[in-house]
Amino acid sequence: MLTRNPTSILTAALTAREHLDILITTLTANPTTDYSSTIDPTTKRAILKAARDISRAVQTPVENLFETVFGIYDWAALQAAVKLEIINHIGPMGGDAVSDEEVSKKIGKSQDHVHRILKLLAANDVVEETAPGCWRRREMAEVMLHPVVGSFAGGMVGRLGHFPTTIGNWLEENPYPTKTFDCPFTRAMGATFWEVLSADPEEAARFGRGMEGLSNIDASVPVIKEWLIKNGRTEGVFRDVGGGSGWIDERLAPDFPDITFEIQDINPQQWAARSSSLPPSLHRQLTFTPHSFFTPQPPSPTPVIALLHRWILHDWANTDAIAIIRNIVPALEQNPDAAYLINDNVLPDLGEWEPFEERSARQFDLVMMSYFNAKERSRAMWERLLREADERLEIVGVTREGGMAAMALIEVRLRKEEVKEEVKEEAKEAKE
Ligand SMILES: C[S@@+](CC[C@H](N)C(=O)[O-])C[C@H]1O[C@@H](n2cnc3c(N)ncnc32)[C@H](O)[C@@H]1O
């Protein structure tokens, strides 16, 4: 049987106690039921790590392994509950519970099976059984049903969400995949993710809402806003390349009345679904142009202050990512003061974070693998990619958002006139 070092368990217990003491002191001084939205990210990480370490320590390695192995059934129960609208039909959080007999009649599915699915969801705190066979939603189920916040989670457990389980089969057949879209998703659907969205306006609109919904667990809007203010970029054109529904521009626009936000995307459906509900005050400030980022940026009569790629490059394998970046360069040449902003994950280097803290970023990396054969990148990988696209591109700043996965704002500049300066220097020397 496997044995473990007792000191590591003791260390985990001592660390957990230390964090629990801090938590108890904080909550005693400021009692709140909504601690999760006020806790600072560093304390949150420390507490999560302590809780995780202690849970690992009190379980045997076999139990720990099985937690991961059987995790797929947690996903499956949620998937079934969403697909069959079980969670729509049980009682609301804090309201009257509904019996599984009633739910099963409404949705026309076996009560026994509905009951068993709900039981596993209850074990995962998604729903609550208030009396035998009577159910109501808990917070996670309410989030799942939220039209914006729940959209991304809905997509991941929806008809476009089951591909990660075939990563192993795909790599067995294609041991060295290098091309974007040579991936489990395309293999199963016979079309790329973007093609599937183009053919399905409802799924496209849901995806657009999902992107926005994810903003509840990261801090892209405040970080971009701060960048614009700090750098005095409050007038001109801000291009959101591959901007989808333009939700980020809609949130930024009210604070920057002299900036025109130009949203470009190949799929106009996400924007169409959103723009109909845009407040009239923003109609002048937000524009949409159908545009493929595989073609060069069009010239702009008004100075461009920044070009944004938010969650674009992580959808593409290196060769395509390089082509996409190269199409930004002409706009940087025409607008020498413009910044190229990449808002994407920046994976930590080995040892920079605890492995447990990397979990969400690594899950996203495998999302990119299964949907696109694309990837998340570390700072060194971003630097290499940019250099390969154009020697003059350099990272001048990386601001971590501190939230979901490893989201960061990478500021890139095109080094100015470097060659010409060298040539001038040589000419000067020759003259002397
Ligand atoms: C992951 S989403 C990110 C959307 C948005 N930037 C955000 O952060 O919410 C990627 C976007 O790239 C768009 N896209 C895919 N292929 C494209 C292409 N060839 N040209 C322009 N946009 C494209 C998709 O329609 C989608 O809106």
The ligand as an SDF file (V2000), in Angstrom:
LIG
                    3D

 27 29  0  0  0  0  0  0  0  0999 V2000
  -12.8880   33.7110  -28.1110 C   0  0  0  0  0  0  0  0  0  0  0  0
  -13.8070   34.8540  -29.0550 S   0  0  0  0  0  0  0  0  0  0  0  0
  -13.3170   36.3850  -28.3300 C   0  0  0  0  0  0  0  0  0  0  0  0
  -14.2970   37.4840  -28.5780 C   0  0  0  0  0  0  0  0  0  0  0  0
  -13.9840   38.8100  -27.8790 C   0  0  0  0  0  0  0  0  0  0  0  0
  -12.6880   39.3220  -28.2720 N   0  0  0  0  0  0  0  0  0  0  0  0
  -14.0700   38.6540  -26.3690 C   0  0  0  0  0  0  0  0  0  0  0  0
  -13.0560   38.7460  -25.6890 O   0  0  0  0  0  0  0  0  0  0  0  0
  -15.1830   38.4190  -25.8660 O   0  0  0  0  0  0  0  0  0  0  0  0
  -12.9570   34.8500  -30.6210 C   0  0  0  0  0  0  0  0  0  0  0  0
  -13.6150   35.7130  -31.6760 C   0  0  0  0  0  0  0  0  0  0  0  0
  -12.8630   35.5970  -32.9030 O   0  0  0  0  0  0  0  0  0  0  0  0
  -13.7890   35.6950  -33.9770 C   0  0  0  0  0  0  0  0  0  0  0  0
  -13.1580   35.1860  -35.2150 N   0  0  0  0  0  0  0  0  0  0  0  0
  -12.9000   33.9100  -35.5770 C   0  0  0  0  0  0  0  0  0  0  0  0
  -12.2800   33.8740  -36.7700 N   0  0  0  0  0  0  0  0  0  0  0  0
  -12.1350   35.1570  -37.1790 C   0  0  0  0  0  0  0  0  0  0  0  0
  -11.5460   35.7760  -38.3220 C   0  0  0  0  0  0  0  0  0  0  0  0
  -10.9720   35.0500  -39.2910 N   0  0  0  0  0  0  0  0  0  0  0  0
  -11.5640   37.1210  -38.4090 N   0  0  0  0  0  0  0  0  0  0  0  0
  -12.1310   37.8730  -37.4230 C   0  0  0  0  0  0  0  0  0  0  0  0
  -12.7070   37.3470  -36.3130 N   0  0  0  0  0  0  0  0  0  0  0  0
  -12.7040   35.9940  -36.1870 C   0  0  0  0  0  0  0  0  0  0  0  0
  -14.9620   34.8880  -33.4980 C   0  0  0  0  0  0  0  0  0  0  0  0
  -16.1460   35.1520  -34.2220 O   0  0  0  0  0  0  0  0  0  0  0  0
  -15.0410   35.3240  -32.0250 C   0  0  0  0  0  0  0  0  0  0  0  0
  -15.8790   36.4240  -31.8590 O   0  0  0  0  0  0  0  0  0  0  0  0
  1  2  1  0
  2  3  1  0
  2 10  1  0
  3  4  1  0
  4  5  1  0
  5  6  1  0
  5  7  1  0
  7  8  2  0
  7  9  1  0
 10 11  1  0
 11 12  1  0
 11 26  1  0
 12 13  1  0
 13 14  1  0
 13 24  1  0
 14 15  1  0
 14 23  1  0
 15 16  2  0
 16 17  1  0
 17 18  1  0
 17 23  2  0
 18 19  1  0
 18 20  2  0
 20 21  1  0
 21 22  2  0
 22 23  1  0
 24 25  1  0
 24 26  1  0
 26 27  1  0
M  CHG  2   2   1   9  -1
M  END
$$$$
